[in-house]
């Protein structure tokens, strides 16, 4: 059974930084495409960033240059370093794992950026 556990969310002032972590268990992590998505109140869930098993990354335009996704296959963990946060980054952040035809989600972690 695949389980994704996120951590690192919280309250931060605008301009600050947070680092999210997501640790996977029970999955073929090393061959998975890992991603971070977010959902703000009243909005649809949107892609933030993804990283392939080979380390290729993709970012939403709104976070390019501010957020960095990385992974440690030895620890089955994917990270999202978020810098220069703005109130518009306030959302629940979800970890996602795609492996072959399967798709898994974490429970989400709240990120709140105060102005």
DSSP file (Angstrom, degrees, kcal/mol; ACC not computed):
  #  RESIDUE AA STRUCTURE BP1 BP2  ACC     N-H-->O    O-->H-N    N-H-->O    O-->H-N    TCO  KAPPA ALPHA  PHI   PSI    X-CA   Y-CA   Z-CA
    1    1 A X              0   0    0      0, 0.0     2,-0.3     0, 0.0    26,-0.1   0.000 360.0 360.0 360.0 125.5    0.0    0.0    0.0
    2    2 A X        -     0   0    0     24,-0.1     2,-0.4    22,-0.1    24,-0.2  -0.596 360.0-177.9 -81.4 136.0    1.5    3.3   -1.1
    3    3 A X  E     -A   25   0A   0     22,-2.2    22,-2.1    -2,-0.3     2,-0.5  -0.998  11.1-165.6-135.7 132.5    1.5    6.1    1.4
    4    4 A X  E     -A   24   0A   0    101,-0.4   103,-0.6    -2,-0.4     2,-0.5  -0.974   7.1-168.8-116.7 127.1    2.7    9.7    1.0
    5    5 A X  E     -A   23   0A   0     18,-2.1    18,-2.3    -2,-0.5     2,-0.2  -0.958   4.8-161.8-122.6 117.3    3.4   11.8    4.0
    6    6 A X  E     +A   22   0A   0     -2,-0.5     2,-0.3    16,-0.2    16,-0.2  -0.618  14.5 166.0 -94.7 154.6    3.9   15.5    3.7
    7    7 A X  E     +A   21   0A   0     14,-2.2    14,-2.6    -2,-0.2   102,-0.1  -0.968  40.6  68.6-154.9 165.6    5.5   17.8    6.2
    8    8 A X        +     0   0    0     -2,-0.3    11,-0.3     1,-0.3    14,-0.0   0.351  60.8 131.7 105.9  -5.5    6.9   21.3    6.5
    9    9 A X        +     0   0    0     12,-0.1     2,-0.3     9,-0.1    -1,-0.3  -0.176  23.9 116.6 -71.5 172.9    3.9   23.5    6.0
   10   10 A X  E     -d  111   0B   0    100,-1.0   102,-2.8    99,-0.1     2,-0.5  -0.990  61.4 -47.8 161.9-165.3    3.1   26.4    8.3
   11   11 A X  E     +d  112   0B   0     -2,-0.3     2,-0.3   100,-0.2   102,-0.2  -0.881  53.0 165.5-105.3 131.1    2.6   30.1    8.6
   12   12 A X  E     -d  113   0B   0    100,-2.6   102,-2.5    -2,-0.5     2,-0.2  -0.983  34.6-110.8-143.1 151.8    5.2   32.5    7.2
   13   13 A X  E >   -d  114   0B   0     -2,-0.3     3,-2.3   100,-0.2    72,-0.2  -0.482  51.0 -82.2 -79.4 154.4    5.5   36.1    6.4
   14   14 A X  T 3  S+     0   0    0    100,-2.4    72,-0.2     1,-0.3    -1,-0.1  -0.281 119.9  29.8 -55.0 137.7    5.6   37.4    2.8
   15   15 A X  T 3  S+     0   0    0     70,-3.4    69,-0.6     1,-0.3    -1,-0.3   0.267  99.9 114.7  92.1 -10.8    9.1   37.2    1.5
   16   16 A X    <   -     0   0    0     -3,-2.3    69,-2.3    69,-0.2     2,-0.3  -0.088  58.1-122.2 -84.5-173.9   10.0   34.2    3.7
   17   17 A X        -     0   0    0     66,-0.2     2,-0.3    67,-0.2    66,-0.2  -0.925  20.1-178.4-132.2 152.8   10.8   30.6    2.9
   18   18 A X  E     - B   0  82A   0     64,-2.1    64,-3.3    -2,-0.3     2,-0.5  -0.978  15.4-146.8-143.1 153.9    9.5   27.1    3.7
   19   19 A X  E     - B   0  81A   0    -11,-0.3     2,-0.3    -2,-0.3    62,-0.2  -0.976  13.5-159.8-125.2 119.3   10.7   23.7    2.7
   20   20 A X  E     - B   0  80A   0     60,-2.7    60,-2.2    -2,-0.5     2,-0.3  -0.721   5.9-164.6 -94.5 146.4    8.1   20.9    2.2
   21   21 A X  E     -AB   7  79A   0    -14,-2.6   -14,-2.2    -2,-0.3     2,-0.4  -0.954   7.7-170.5-127.5 149.8    9.0   17.3    2.4
   22   22 A X  E     -AB   6  78A   0     56,-1.9    56,-2.4    -2,-0.3     2,-0.5  -0.945   6.0-164.8-141.3 118.0    7.1   14.2    1.2
   23   23 A X  E     -AB   5  77A   0    -18,-2.3   -18,-2.1    -2,-0.4     2,-0.3  -0.899   8.7-153.7-108.1 130.0    8.2   10.7    2.1
   24   24 A X  E     -A    4   0A   0     52,-2.9     2,-0.4    -2,-0.5   -20,-0.2  -0.762  10.9-175.3-103.1 145.0    6.8    7.7    0.2
   25   25 A X  E     +A    3   0A   0    -22,-2.1   -22,-2.2    -2,-0.3     3,-0.1  -0.989  64.7  21.2-135.3 148.4    6.4    4.2    1.4
   26   26 A X  S    S+     0   0    0     -2,-0.4     2,-0.3     1,-0.3    -1,-0.1   0.669 100.2 101.0  76.4  16.6    5.3    1.1   -0.4
   27   27 A X  S    S-     0   0    0    -24,-0.1     2,-1.5   -26,-0.1    -1,-0.3  -0.803  85.4-105.5-129.7 169.6    6.0    2.4   -3.8
   28   28 A X    >   +     0   0    0     -2,-0.3     3,-1.7     1,-0.2     4,-0.4  -0.531  51.2 167.6 -88.6  66.7    8.6    2.2   -6.6
   29   29 A X  G >   +     0   0    0     -2,-1.5     3,-1.8     1,-0.3    -1,-0.2   0.841  62.6  63.1 -54.8 -41.3    9.8    5.6   -5.7
   30   30 A X  G 3  S+     0   0    0      1,-0.3    -1,-0.3    -3,-0.2    43,-0.1   0.712 110.8  38.0 -64.9 -20.0   13.0    5.5   -7.8
   31   31 A X  G <  S+     0   0    0     -3,-1.7    -1,-0.3     2,-0.1    69,-0.3   0.336  98.3 106.5-109.2   6.3   11.0    5.2  -11.1
   32   32 A X    <   -     0   0    0     -3,-1.8     2,-0.6    -4,-0.4    67,-0.2  -0.472  69.0-128.5 -85.7 153.9    8.2    7.5  -10.2
   33   33 A X  E     -E   98   0B   0     65,-2.9    65,-2.7    19,-0.2     2,-0.3  -0.920  33.2-158.6 -92.5 121.8    7.4   11.0  -11.4
   34   34 A X  E     +EF  97  51B   0     17,-2.4    17,-2.8    -2,-0.6     2,-0.3  -0.788  14.9 173.8-105.3 146.9    6.9   13.0   -8.2
   35   35 A X  E     -EF  96  50B   0     61,-2.6    61,-2.8    -2,-0.3     2,-0.4  -0.974  27.9-137.1-148.6 161.9    5.1   16.3   -8.1
   36   36 A X  E     +EF  95  49B   0     13,-3.0    12,-2.7    -2,-0.3    13,-1.8  -0.984  24.8 177.0-119.2 133.9    3.7   19.0   -5.9
   37   37 A X  E     -EF  94  47B   0     57,-2.7    57,-3.1    -2,-0.4     2,-0.3  -0.851   9.9-155.8-126.2 164.1    0.3   20.5   -6.4
   38   38 A X  E     -EF  93  46B   0      8,-2.5     8,-3.0    -2,-0.3     2,-0.4  -0.988   7.7-160.7-143.5 154.9   -1.7   23.1   -4.5
   39   39 A X  E     -E   92   0B   0     53,-2.1    53,-2.2    -2,-0.3     2,-0.2  -0.948   8.7-162.1-138.9 116.1   -5.2   24.1   -4.0
   40   40 A X    >   -     0   0    0      4,-0.4     3,-2.2    -2,-0.4    51,-0.1  -0.572  45.3 -75.2 -89.4 158.4   -6.3   27.5   -2.7
   41   41 A X  T 3  S+     0   0    0      1,-0.3    -1,-0.1    -2,-0.2     3,-0.1  -0.295 118.9   6.2 -56.1 129.5   -9.7   28.1   -1.2
   42   42 A X  T 3  S+     0   0    0      1,-0.3     2,-0.3    -3,-0.1    -1,-0.3   0.521 113.9 100.1  77.2   5.1  -12.3   28.3   -3.9
   43   43 A X  S <  S-     0   0    0     -3,-2.2    -1,-0.3     1,-0.0     2,-0.1  -0.807  75.2-103.0-121.3 163.0   -9.9   27.3   -6.6
   44   44 A X        -     0   0    0     -2,-0.3    -4,-0.4     1,-0.1     2,-0.1  -0.443  46.9 -91.6 -78.6 156.3   -9.0   24.1   -8.5
   45   45 A X        -     0   0    0     -6,-0.2     2,-0.3    -2,-0.1    -6,-0.2  -0.463  51.2-166.1 -65.3 137.1   -6.0   22.1   -7.7
   46   46 A X  E     -F   38   0B   0     -8,-3.0    -8,-2.5    -2,-0.1     2,-0.2  -0.933  23.4-102.1-131.6 153.2   -3.0   23.2   -9.8
   47   47 A X  E     +F   37   0B   0     -2,-0.3   -10,-0.2   -10,-0.2     3,-0.1  -0.488  32.6 173.0 -69.8 136.9    0.4   21.9  -10.7
   48   48 A X  E     -     0   0B   0    -12,-2.7    12,-2.5     1,-0.4     2,-0.3   0.748  62.5 -28.8-105.4 -53.8    3.3   23.5   -8.9
   49   49 A X  E     -FG  36  59B   0    -13,-1.8   -13,-3.0    10,-0.2    -1,-0.4  -0.984  50.2-159.9-163.6 151.9    6.3   21.4   -9.9
   50   50 A X  E     -FG  35  58B   0      8,-2.2     8,-1.9    -2,-0.3     2,-0.4  -0.951   1.8-164.0-134.3 158.7    7.3   17.9  -11.0
   51   51 A X  E     -FG  34  57B   0    -17,-2.8   -17,-2.4    -2,-0.3     6,-0.2  -0.983  14.2-141.1-143.6 130.8   10.5   15.9  -11.1
   52   52 A X    >   -     0   0    0      4,-2.5     3,-1.5    -2,-0.4   -19,-0.2  -0.251  35.3 -98.5 -82.6 174.6   11.1   12.8  -13.1
   53   53 A X  T 3  S+     0   0    0      1,-0.3   -21,-0.1   -22,-0.2    -1,-0.1   0.797 126.4  52.7 -62.6 -27.1   13.2    9.8  -11.9
   54   54 A X  T 3  S-     0   0    0    -23,-0.1    -1,-0.3     2,-0.1   -23,-0.0   0.461 123.9-103.0 -88.9  -1.1   16.1   11.2  -13.9
   55   55 A X    <   +     0   0    0     -3,-1.5     2,-0.3     1,-0.3    -2,-0.1   0.520  68.2 149.2  95.8   5.1   15.8   14.6  -12.3
   56   56 A X        -     0   0    0      1,-0.0    -4,-2.5    -5,-0.0    -1,-0.3  -0.575  31.2-155.8 -73.7 135.3   14.1   16.6  -15.0
   57   57 A X  E     -G   51   0B   0     -2,-0.3     2,-0.3    -6,-0.2    -6,-0.2  -0.776  17.5-170.5-117.3 156.5   12.0   19.3  -13.5
   58   58 A X  E     -G   50   0B   0     -8,-1.9    -8,-2.2    -2,-0.3     2,-0.3  -0.992  10.7-168.3-143.8 138.6    9.0   21.3  -14.6
   59   59 A X  E     -G   49   0B   0     -2,-0.3   -10,-0.2   -10,-0.2     2,-0.2  -0.939  27.2-110.8-130.6 149.2    7.5   24.3  -12.9
   60   60 A X    >>  -     0   0    0    -12,-2.5     3,-1.7    -2,-0.3     4,-1.0  -0.506  36.8-118.4 -66.7 146.1    4.3   26.4  -13.1
   61   61 A X  T 34 S+     0   0    0      1,-0.3     3,-0.5     2,-0.2    -1,-0.1   0.850 111.5  63.4 -56.7 -34.4    5.1   29.9  -14.4
   62   62 A X  T 34 S+     0   0    0      1,-0.2    -1,-0.3     3,-0.0   -14,-0.0   0.668 111.8  34.1 -68.4 -16.2    3.9   31.4  -11.2
   63   63 A X  T X> S+     0   0    0     -3,-1.7     3,-2.3   -15,-0.2     4,-2.3   0.466  82.5 127.1-117.6  -4.4    6.7   29.7   -9.1
   64   64 A X  T 3< S+     0   0    0     -4,-1.0     4,-0.1    -3,-0.5    -3,-0.0  -0.300  81.3  15.5 -58.2 134.2    9.6   29.7  -11.6
   65   65 A X  T 34 S+     0   0    0      2,-0.4    -1,-0.3     1,-0.1     3,-0.1   0.286 126.3  59.2  85.5 -11.2   12.7   31.2  -10.1
   66   66 A X  T <4 S+     0   0    0     -3,-2.3    17,-1.9     1,-0.2     2,-0.3   0.700  98.3  51.6-115.4 -35.7   11.2   31.0   -6.5
   67   67 A X  E  <  -C   82   0A   0     -4,-2.3    -2,-0.4    15,-0.2     2,-0.4  -0.799  59.6-165.8-108.6 147.5   10.5   27.3   -5.9
   68   68 A X  E     -C   81   0A   0     13,-2.4    13,-3.0    -2,-0.3     2,-0.4  -0.987   4.8-158.1-134.2 124.9   12.9   24.3   -6.4
   69   69 A X  E     +C   80   0A   0     -2,-0.4     2,-0.3    11,-0.2    11,-0.2  -0.815  21.9 162.2 -98.7 141.0   11.8   20.7   -6.5
   70   70 A X  E     -C   79   0A   0      9,-1.7     9,-3.1    -2,-0.4     2,-0.3  -0.952  19.6-149.4-149.5 167.2   14.3   18.0   -5.7
   71   71 A X  E     -C   78   0A   0     -2,-0.3     2,-0.5     7,-0.2     7,-0.2  -0.989  11.1-155.7-143.7 152.3   14.4   14.3   -4.7
   72   72 A X  E >>> -C   77   0A   0      5,-3.0     5,-1.9    -2,-0.3     3,-1.1  -0.909   8.9-171.2-125.9 100.4   16.5   11.9   -2.7
   73   73 A X  T 345S+     0   0    0     -2,-0.5     3,-0.5     1,-0.3   -43,-0.1   0.790  84.8  61.2 -65.6 -27.4   15.8    8.4   -4.0
   74   74 A X  T 345S+     0   0    0      1,-0.2    -1,-0.3    -3,-0.1   -44,-0.0   0.791 114.5  35.4 -68.4 -26.3   17.8    6.9   -1.1
   75   75 A X  T <45S-     0   0    0     -3,-1.1    -1,-0.2     2,-0.2    -2,-0.2   0.357 104.4-126.6-106.6   3.5   15.3    8.4    1.3
   76   76 A X  T  <5 +     0   0    0     -4,-0.5   -52,-2.9    -3,-0.5     2,-0.4   0.896  67.7 134.0  51.3  42.2   12.2    8.0   -0.9
   77   77 A X  E   < -BC  23  72A   0     -5,-1.9    -5,-3.0   -54,-0.2     2,-0.4  -0.963  43.9-164.0-131.2 139.3   11.6   11.7   -0.4
   78   78 A X  E     -BC  22  71A   0    -56,-2.4   -56,-1.9    -2,-0.4     2,-0.3  -0.943  15.8-158.1-118.0 144.3   10.8   14.7   -2.6
   79   79 A X  E     -BC  21  70A   0     -9,-3.1    -9,-1.7    -2,-0.4     2,-0.4  -0.832  14.1-159.5-121.1 156.2   11.3   18.3   -1.5
   80   80 A X  E     -BC  20  69A   0    -60,-2.2   -60,-2.7    -2,-0.3     2,-0.6  -0.889   9.8-162.6-135.1 106.1    9.9   21.6   -2.4
   81   81 A X  E     -BC  19  68A   0    -13,-3.0   -13,-2.4    -2,-0.4     2,-0.6  -0.791  11.1-166.2 -87.3 122.2   12.0   24.6   -1.4
   82   82 A X  E     +BC  18  67A   0    -64,-3.3   -64,-2.1    -2,-0.6     2,-0.3  -0.944  10.0 175.9-117.7 117.7    9.8   27.7   -1.5
   83   83 A X        +     0   0    0    -17,-1.9   -66,-0.2    -2,-0.6   -67,-0.2  -0.769  59.2  21.4-116.7 162.3   11.5   31.1   -1.4
   84   84 A X  S    S-     0   0    0    -69,-0.6    -1,-0.2    -2,-0.3   -67,-0.2   0.910  83.3-163.6  48.2  51.2   10.2   34.7   -1.7
   85   85 A X        -     0   0    0    -69,-2.3   -70,-3.4    -3,-0.2     2,-0.3  -0.313   8.7-164.5 -67.3 146.9    6.7   33.5   -0.7
   86   86 A X    >   -     0   0    0    -72,-0.2     3,-2.3   -71,-0.1     4,-0.2  -0.847  37.4-103.6-124.7 162.8    3.7   35.7   -1.4
   87   87 A X  G >  S+     0   0    0     -2,-0.3     3,-1.7     1,-0.3    26,-0.3   0.800 118.8  67.5 -56.8 -26.9    0.1   35.6    0.0
   88   88 A X  G 3  S+     0   0    0      1,-0.3    -1,-0.3   -48,-0.0   -48,-0.0   0.642  89.6  64.7 -69.4 -12.1   -0.9   34.2   -3.4
   89   89 A X  G <  S+     0   0    0     -3,-2.3    -1,-0.3     2,-0.0     2,-0.2   0.502  72.8 120.8 -85.6  -4.3    1.1   31.1   -2.5
   90   90 A X    <   +     0   0    0     -3,-1.7     2,-0.3    -4,-0.2    22,-0.2  -0.441  41.2 106.0 -63.1 124.8   -1.3   30.3    0.3
   91   91 A X  E    S- H   0 111B   0     20,-2.0    20,-2.8    -2,-0.2     2,-0.6  -0.969  76.1 -79.8-177.9 171.2   -2.9   26.9   -0.3
   92   92 A X  E     -EH  39 110B   0    -53,-2.2   -53,-2.1    -2,-0.3     2,-0.5  -0.877  47.9-146.0 -89.2 127.0   -2.9   23.3    0.8
   93   93 A X  E     -EH  38 109B   0     16,-3.1    16,-2.1    -2,-0.6     2,-0.4  -0.835  13.4-162.9-101.8 130.1    0.1   21.7   -0.9
   94   94 A X  E     -E   37   0B   0    -57,-3.1   -57,-2.7    -2,-0.5     2,-0.3  -0.909  12.8-138.8-116.8 137.4   -0.3   18.0   -2.0
   95   95 A X  E     -E   36   0B   0     -2,-0.4    11,-2.1   -59,-0.2     2,-0.4  -0.732  23.6-166.3 -88.2 141.4    2.4   15.6   -2.9
   96   96 A X  E     -EI  35 105B   0    -61,-2.8   -61,-2.6    -2,-0.3     2,-0.4  -0.986  10.7-165.3-133.1 141.1    1.7   13.4   -5.9
   97   97 A X  E     -EI  34 104B   0      7,-2.2     7,-2.7    -2,-0.4     2,-0.5  -0.992   2.3-171.5-127.4 127.2    3.4   10.2   -7.2
   98   98 A X  E     +EI  33 103B   0    -65,-2.7   -65,-2.9    -2,-0.4     2,-0.4  -0.975  12.0 166.7-116.9 122.0    2.9    8.8  -10.7
   99   99 A X  E >   - I   0 102B   0      3,-1.8     3,-2.7    -2,-0.5     2,-0.2  -0.971  64.1 -46.8-138.8 121.8    4.3    5.4  -11.4
  100  100 A X  T 3  S-     0   0    0     -2,-0.4     0, 0.0   -69,-0.3     0, 0.0  -0.393 124.7 -22.1  53.2-119.1    3.3    3.5  -14.5
  101  101 A X  T 3  S+     0   0    0     -2,-0.2     2,-0.3    -3,-0.1    -1,-0.3   0.303 117.8  99.4-102.4  10.3   -0.5    3.8  -14.6
  102  102 A X  E <   -I   99   0B   0     -3,-2.7    -3,-1.8     2,-0.0     2,-0.4  -0.696  50.2-165.7-102.2 152.7   -1.0    4.5  -10.9
  103  103 A X  E     -I   98   0B   0     -2,-0.3     2,-0.3    -5,-0.2    -5,-0.2  -0.992   8.3-175.1-139.9 123.1   -1.5    7.9   -9.3
  104  104 A X  E     -I   97   0B   0     -7,-2.7    -7,-2.2    -2,-0.4     2,-0.3  -0.909   5.3-160.9-126.8 151.5   -1.1    8.6   -5.5
  105  105 A X  E     -I   96   0B   0     -2,-0.3  -101,-0.4    -9,-0.2    -9,-0.2  -0.958  12.3-134.8-130.7 146.3   -1.8   11.6   -3.3
  106  106 A X        -     0   0    0    -11,-2.1  -101,-0.2    -2,-0.3     3,-0.1  -0.293  35.9-103.4 -83.5-179.8   -0.7   12.7    0.1
  107  107 A X        -     0   0    0   -103,-0.6  -102,-0.1     1,-0.1   -13,-0.1   0.630  62.9-115.1 -84.2 -13.3   -3.1   14.2    2.6
  108  108 A X        -     0   0    0    -13,-0.1     2,-0.4     1,-0.1   -14,-0.2   0.115  17.2-127.3  96.2 150.4   -1.8   17.7    2.1
  109  109 A X  E     - H   0  93B   0    -16,-2.1   -16,-3.1  -102,-0.1     2,-0.3  -1.000  23.9-120.9-136.2 134.8   -0.1   20.3    4.2
  110  110 A X  E     - H   0  92B   0     -2,-0.4  -100,-1.0   -18,-0.2     2,-0.5  -0.556  22.8-171.5 -81.1 132.6   -1.2   23.9    4.7
  111  111 A X  E     -dH  10  91B   0    -20,-2.8   -20,-2.0    -2,-0.3     2,-0.5  -0.992   5.6-176.6-120.5 123.2    1.0   26.8    3.7
  112  112 A X  E     -d   11   0B   0   -102,-2.8  -100,-2.6    -2,-0.5     2,-0.6  -0.982   6.9-166.4-124.2 124.8   -0.2   30.2    4.8
  113  113 A X  E     -d   12   0B   0     -2,-0.5     2,-0.3   -26,-0.3  -100,-0.2  -0.942  10.5-153.3-113.2 119.0    1.7   33.4    3.8
  114  114 A X  E      d   13   0B   0   -102,-2.5  -100,-2.4    -2,-0.6   -27,-0.0  -0.646 360.0 360.0 -92.5 148.4    0.8   36.5    5.6
  115  115 A X              0   0    0     -2,-0.3    -1,-0.1  -102,-0.2  -102,-0.1   0.452 360.0 360.0 -90.1 360.0    1.2   40.0    4.1
